[in-house]
Amino acid sequence: MDWAVILAGGSGSRFWPLSSRTHPKQLLPLAGLRSTAEETLDRLTGFIPPARTIVVCGPDLAGPLASRLSLRSENVLVEPRPASTGPALVWATHQIRRRDPEAGVLAMHADWVVGDPAAFVRTAGSALEAARRHNRLVTVGIVPSRPETGYGYIVPGEPLDQGTRSVARFVEKPEAGAALDLMAEGALWNSGLFAWTADRLLAEVAAHTPEIARSLDRLEQGDVAGFFSGVTAISVDVGVLERSEKVAVVPGHFDWDDVGTWEALTRVRPLDKSGNVAVGPAALVDAADCIVWSEGTPIVVSGVRDLVVVHANNRILVVSRTQAADLKRLLEQLPPEIRDLPS
């Protein structure tokens, strides 16, 4: 049977001050009325049931996620420490194999916005079928709509069958000119939507990822804390997919966004005639291309453009849109009494 793994780690610091340690962006209604985590689970309805869905998160988020998603406690895996996507997916896949030795696994993140859920499910099903048919790790590459410099790219290689190709190479976040060249070459965005059989992933990790493989025996012994203390933090992309020769890609023809910064709201929410996005009580007068979010206090924005203005968690943020993507650097410069949000 097929299982789903939803990664819900990370604090979403690029959405400060709205996103906090105990209420991170996965639980926020960034694109609509429901949180991205809820939308992620909804997207699987009729395809993979909640009983076969595993969520991986940190201790602060375990209770809220289990409650919000109505998941059983055994389906929420709590990481002893953050160690990137590699160890998290290996742990989840190992747990799935214990419950279902023949399992196929579909891995995704909890903070995506997908414009066509039906197309997502069709593509995910194709990826799972390809993973079994070719006994490979399969990644879904999104057909790009713009020369995005914030995403990684996949350059497809030789066809394996109709709709499935080998991977020639991965390219990390390119400059704008290189992104245009990659698009012309037929490259795809590396979405982070993966499919594999449990056996295939664990075999590839054992062969190519010493940062994780050296602690696999701890998982066999049921020592999760020992596993995480022994691994080196590494992403599944760098640690496994970029090193393995048993990787394939299928294209995804649906709108997809990883909603990584405030800027993403201009792509996933309606714009007014001046290009503004406003959530909550706000009035924008002679303002253009602004992003405004208020948890309750009315905000008036006038005579400006290209600003992000946020009132949340008893904090007010005003920053240019060009600098909003670098909020982590800004937060490092703030005194703790301003930076640290109430729990």
N, C-alpha and C positions, 0 to 999 in steps of 0.2 A: 504494500500500500504506500501511498504518498503522504509525506509529512511536511509541515511548514515550520521554519525557524524564523522568528522575528527578532532582530537585534534592536534593543532599545537602550543602548548605553549612551553615554555622553550627556553633558549638562546643558548643551545648547547655549553656550556663553555668547554666541554671536547674536542672540536674541535678548540680551540684557537690556533693560531690567525686567522684561516680562517673564523670561525664563529663569527659574531658580533651581536650586539643588533638589528641592522636594517637589517641584512642579515644573519639570523641564519641558522642552519644546514638544516632546512626544505626546504630552497631555494637553497641549494648547490647540485651540481651534484656529489654526493659522490660515486655512484655506476656506473655512466654512463654519457651520454650527458645531461640528463634532471635531474631536482631536484627531491628529494624524494617526495615532495608534488605533483608535476605534475605526477609522476609515480603512486602515490596513487590514484589520480583521474582517470588516464587512466585505472587503474586496474578495475574500476567499470563500464567501458564502456559496454553498452548493458545489464547491470544488474540493477544498480540504476542510474538514470539520474542526471546531475548536478542540475536540478531544485528541486530535492529532496535530495540534499546533503548540509549539514550544516558544516561549518568550525568554530571552536572555537579557538580564539587566543588573544594575547594582542594587545594594540593599535599600537605599532610600526610595527606590522606585517600585520595589517588588509588591508591597501592599497596595499602593494606589493603582498599579497596572492590573493586578489580579482582580481587584474590585471593579475597575472601570470596564475591563474586558470579560468579566465573569468567567475567568479561567480557574481550573483546579490548581491547588498549590503545587502538585507534582509537575505541572506544566509550566511553572515559572522557575527558571534556573537563576540563582543569585550568585553573581561572580564575587569571589573573595577579594579580588582587586581588578581594576581595569587593565587589560592586557591586549587591547586592540581586537580586531575581528578574527584573527587566526585561531587563537586559543578558544575564544567563545564559540566559534562554529565547530571546532573539533570536539569540544565538550558536548555541545548539543547533539551533534551527529552521533557521537559515541553513545549517548543516552538513548537516542532513537533506535540505534542498532540493538541495544539490549532488549528493547521492548518489541522490536520488529526487525529481525535479521535481514529481511529482503527489502528493507525500506528504500524508497526514493525520497530525496530531501530537496525542498525548495527553500532557498534562503533569501531574506530580504530585510530591509530596514523599516523602522516604525515611523519615519518622518518624511515619507514621500507623499507627493500629490500626483495622482494618476488621472488623466482626463477621460479615459475610456476603459472602465473596469472590465468590460466584456473582452476587449482586445488584450488586456493584461492577462486574463485567465487563459485565453487561447494561446498566447505566446508562452506562458508559463507551462501549460500542458505540453506544448511542442518541445520545450527545453527538457522537461522530464523524460519525454519519450526518446529524445536524442541522447540523453545521458545513458539510458539503458541500452539503446540500440548500438551505440558506438563505444560504450563502456568508457566514457570520458567525463571530465568536469566540464560543464556547459555554462557559459555566461551569456546573458542577454545583452546585446548591444543596441542602444536606442538610435534610430536614424536621426541624425542631428538636424535641428531647425535653425541653428545659428552657430557662428564660430566661437563657442563657449570656451573660455580659458580656465574656468574653475573646475572642469571635469577631466578625467582621464579618457583616453581614446583606445579603441581596439581596431587594429588593422587586420581584416579577414585574410586568410590564406586560401589554400586549395579547397574546392568543394568536397565534402564528404558524401552528401546526397542533396536532393533538392531542399533548400532552406537551411542547411547546416554546413558550416565551413570550419576548417581548422583556423587557428589563430597564428598569424604571421608574427605579430609583435604587439606589445602594449606600449602606449606613450603616456607619460604622466603629464599633468596640466601644462599645455603648450602656450607659447606666446600667440597673440592674435593672428599673425601672419602664418605661423606654422599650423594653427587650427584650420585656417582656410585651405591650406595645402592638404591637410589630412582629409577634410571633407571632400575635396576634389578627388582624392585617392579612394574614396568609398569607406573611410573609417567611420566607426560608430562610437557613440558615447558609452563608456564603461559604467553601466547603471548600478552594479552591485547586486543585481538579481541573478542568482546562481542556482543550478540544479546538478545533482549528482546522486549516485547510490552511496549509501553509507560506506560500503566496502571500498569503493573507488577513492573517496576522499581520504580515508584513513591510510590506505596503501600509498597514496601520493605523498601524504605528510611523512610517513615513515621513510620514504625514499628521498625526499627533497627538502625537508624542513627540520633540520636538527634543532632549531630554536624551540620546537614543540615536541619533536619525536623523542627526545631524551626523557620526557616525562610521561609518555603514553602508558608506561607500565603502572604509573600511579592511578590513572583512570581505571585500568583493569582491576586494580585493587580497591577501587571505590574511594580513593583518597583525593578528593577534589581540591582541598586546600594544598596538599602536596603538589598536585599537578600545577596549580597556578603559581605556587612559589618557585617551581622549577623551570617554568617556561620563560622565554624572552618575549616581550610584547612585540608583535609583528602582525601586519594585516594579512588576510588570506590572499589578497592579490599579489603582494610582494613575496610572501613566504611560500606560496603553493602555485598559484596560477602562472606567474611569470617564470617559474622554474620547471614546470612540468611540460612534457611533450604530449600529454593526453588531455588537451584542452580544445574545446570547440566553441563556436559562437553561433547564435541564432539571432536574427534581427527583430527588433521590437518596433512596430509601427503604431505607437500611441504616445500621447502627450505625457511627459514624465518630468518631474522636477524634484530635486532632493531638498528644496526649501532650506538652504544652508545659511542664508543671511536675510536681513530685513529687505534687501533688494528683491528677493524672490517674490515678495508679496505683489509686486507689480506684474508678475507673470501668472499668479494663481488667484488673484482677486480682481473684481471689476474695477476699471478706471473711470473717473469722471471725464468730462470733455477736455479738461486741462491736464490730464494724465496723472491725477492724484489718486491715492488709495487712502480711504479713511475708515477706521474701525472704531466704534464707540462714539460718544458725543463729541463732535468736532464741526467747526465751521471753517471753510477755506475760502478766502476772498482774495481775488487777484493773486492767487498762488498757483504754481505749476510744478508738476513732477515731484510732488511731495508724498511722503508716507507718514501717516498720522495714526497713532493707536492710543486710545485712552480707556482705562479700566472703569472710568466713571466720572471723573472731573472734566467738564467741558474744556476743550482746547480751541483757541482761535488762532489761525495761521493766516497771515496776510502780507502781501508784498514781497514774498520770497519764492524761491524755487530750489529744487534738488536738495531738500532737507528730509531727515528722518526725525520725527518728534514723537516721543513715547512718554506716557505717564502710566506707571505700573509699580506695584510693590513699594509705594511711598517714595518713588524716585522719579526724576524727570530727566530724560535724555534728549539733547538736541545735537545732531551731528549731520554733516553733509553726507549725501548718498555715496559720494566717492570714498569716504572714509569709513562708512558703516561696515564694510566687509572686514575691516581690521579692528573690530571691537576688542578682540583679545588683547592686543597691544595696548589699547586705551585702558582696559581694566587693570592691567599690570601697573599702570601709573597712578591709579586711584588709591586713596587711603582706605584701609579695610572698613572703616565705619561708614563709608559711602558705597564701596564696592559690594560688601557682603550683604545679601538680602535677608529679610526675616524668613524664618522657616514656616 
